[in-house]
Amino acid sequence: MKIGLTGTYSSGKTFTSLVVAKYLGVPRTEASTMREILPHAAPGKTLEECTAAQLIQMIVVRHCERVVHETRLNPEFISDGCSLQEWIYGSVRVKYGVNPNASIDLEPDESVEKTGELAFFEDVMWELGKAFKRHVKSSFDQFVHLKNELPLAKDGHRPVNENFRRSSDELLLSTLEEMEMPHVVISGSVEERADAIADVFKKKPVMTIKMAIAEAQADYDTLLM
């Protein structure tokens, strides 16, 4: 079974996917983070300083990486995110601006002024969304969505805020429903999440959850270096 683990920023996707891969002995796939792609896409810039065109470049790079990795791991894997998240990453910026932190004081139902750049960005994201949805529809059997219940990480490199995070989460879930993709929403501790995902996979653990968490933590720590 090919399962996509989805959720908004700081929902615990990466660590949960690492734990599940260890716990159930299934391959795990992912894409480079925006922070990793940034030096090649926009040398010397922060994500807040990127133009819409540069964001589109990074979104397409992440999508292409996902396609390659998912194809190689077929027919079974758990994926840390999916291409829908790249599309949503860009689409929600139409509402909050290329740098969402510049519009942090907006009310939930407000949006920034739609400049010419944002209007073009919206058109491009709309068209990319069609391709990304087709890919996801043909590449995954099931989605597991992590409830938006954890604090937003203050990592200093992602220009996101609670408004942006909430809107991203809502759009992701509504898109899965629109696409009629099988999905379940889970919550709780990492142990509870791992057991819930094991039920979805219909697989028995290959190690204890304690061992899986310890090994996943060691891998996760290397990602932060």
N, C-alpha and C positions, 0 to 999 in steps of 0.2 A: 504494500500500500504506500502511496506517495502522499505524505501529509505536510501541509504548510502550517507553520506556527505563526500566527499573526497577532498583532497588538500594536498599540501606539508607542510613542517614545517612553522609555523607562518602565515598560510593562513587564520586563524580565524575559524577553524572547531569547536573547543570546544565552543567558545562563540556563534557562529551562531547556533549551534545545541541546545544550552540552550535556546536561544531566540525563535527559531522555536517551540520547545516543549511547551513553555509557550503560544506563540502566537496562535498556532493551537490546543493546547490541545491533543498532541499525545505523546505516551511514547518515551523516549529517552534511547538509550543504548550506551555503551562504553566499554573500557577495561582499566585496570590499566595502568598507564604510566610506561615507562622503569625506571624512577626515583623511582617509588613506588616498582617495582619488584626487583630492583638492590640489596637492603640490604639482600634479601633472596637468590638471585641467586649468588651473589659475595660479601659477607660481607667484608666491609672495602675498597672496590674498587670504583673508579669512572668509568663512562662509557668509558672514554678514556683508562682505564687500563684493560678492560675486554678482554679476549681471544675470539677467534671465537666460541669455544665451549660454553662459557658462554653467548655469544650473541644469539646463537641458542636456548639455554635453555629459555631465556627471550622472544624470538620471538614465541616459541611454547606455552609458558604460556599465552601470550597475545591472541594468536589465540584461545586457549581453552576457555578462558574467554569470548571471543566474541561469540563463538558457543553456550555456555550455556545461555548467556544473550539474544541472538537473538531468541533462541528456546523458551525461557520463554515468550517473548513479542509478539510472532507471534499472529495475522497476520498483525499488524500495528506498525511501529516504525520509528523513524529517528535515524540513527546510526552515532556517532562521529567517522568517519573512518570506515575501514573494514579490513579484514585479508590480502587483497592485500597490504596494507600499511606495514604490518609486513614483508611480503615477499620482498617488495621493499627496506625496511629499511636495510635488510641484503644484497640483491642483489647488490645494488649500492656500498656497501662496498668492493665488489670485485674490483671495478674500483679505488676507492679512499683509500682503506686500512681499516683495522679494526678500526683505529682511523683517520677519515677523516681530522681532523685538522692538522695532521702531514704532510699532502700532500696539504695544502692550496695554495701553490704556483704553482700547476700544471696548465697548460693551459687546456681549456675546452675539447680538443680532446686527452689529455694525460691521462695515468693511471699509477698506481704504479706497481712496479715489482711484478709479481705473484709468491709469495713464495709457498712452499708446503702447509702451513696452509691456504693460500688464495685459492689455487686450490681445496683443500678439502672442504673449506667453500662454494666455488662456486658450487661444485657438490651437496652438501646438500641443498643449497638454490634452485637449479634447481628442485630437487625432491620434496621439500616441496611446491614449487610453484604449482606443479600439483595438490596437494591435496587442497591447499588454493583456487585455481581457481575453482575447482569443488564445494567447499563449497559455495563460493560467487555466482557462477552461479545459484545454487539451492536455495539460501537464500534471494536474493534481486530482486526487481522488477525494480528498477530505481536508477540511481546515479545522484547526483548533485555535480559537481566539482567546487570548488572555485578557481578562477583565481589567479595565483601567482603574487600578486600585492602589498602585504604589506611588510614592512621592516622585516628582520630577527630579531627575539627577541634575545636580549643579556641576556639570563637567566642564563648562566653560567653552565648549567648541560647537555646540548645536544651538542655532538661533531659534529656539522654540519656547513657547510659554504655555500656560494652562489653556487659554483659548484655542491656540493652534492645536494642542494635543487633543482636546475634547473634540474639535471639529474633525480632526484626522480619524479618530476612533469611530465617530458616528458615520463618516463617509465610507470607511472600510467595511463596517458591518452592513450598511445599506447596499454596498456594491456586491458583497457576497450574496445577499438576498436577491438582488436584481438579477445576478447571473445564475441563480438557483444552484449555487454550489453548496454541497453538504457541509455544515459547520456546526460546531458546538462552542459554547462560551464556558470557560472554566475559571476558577479562582482558587484562592487559598495559598497555603505554604507550598514550597517547591516539592515537598514530599507528596502533598495532595495533588498537585499538578501532574507529577510524574505518573502516579497511579491512574489518574483520569485519562492520560494520554495512552497508557498501556492498555486500558479498556478499549480505546478507539482503535488501536493497532491490533487488538486481540492477540497480544504477545505476552509471554511470561518473562519476567526479569531474568537477566543473566548474571546479576550480582546484587548485593544488598543496596538499598537506597543510600545508606551511609557511605559505602564505598564509591558509589556513582557520584555523589555530591563532592566527595573529597577529590576524586580525579577530575571532575568538571571544574572545580575551583582552581586546581593547579593549571589547567588549560586556560581558564578565564583570566587568571593573573597574567599570563603571557600576552594576552590581547591588549592589556592596559599599558604595557611597557612601551 
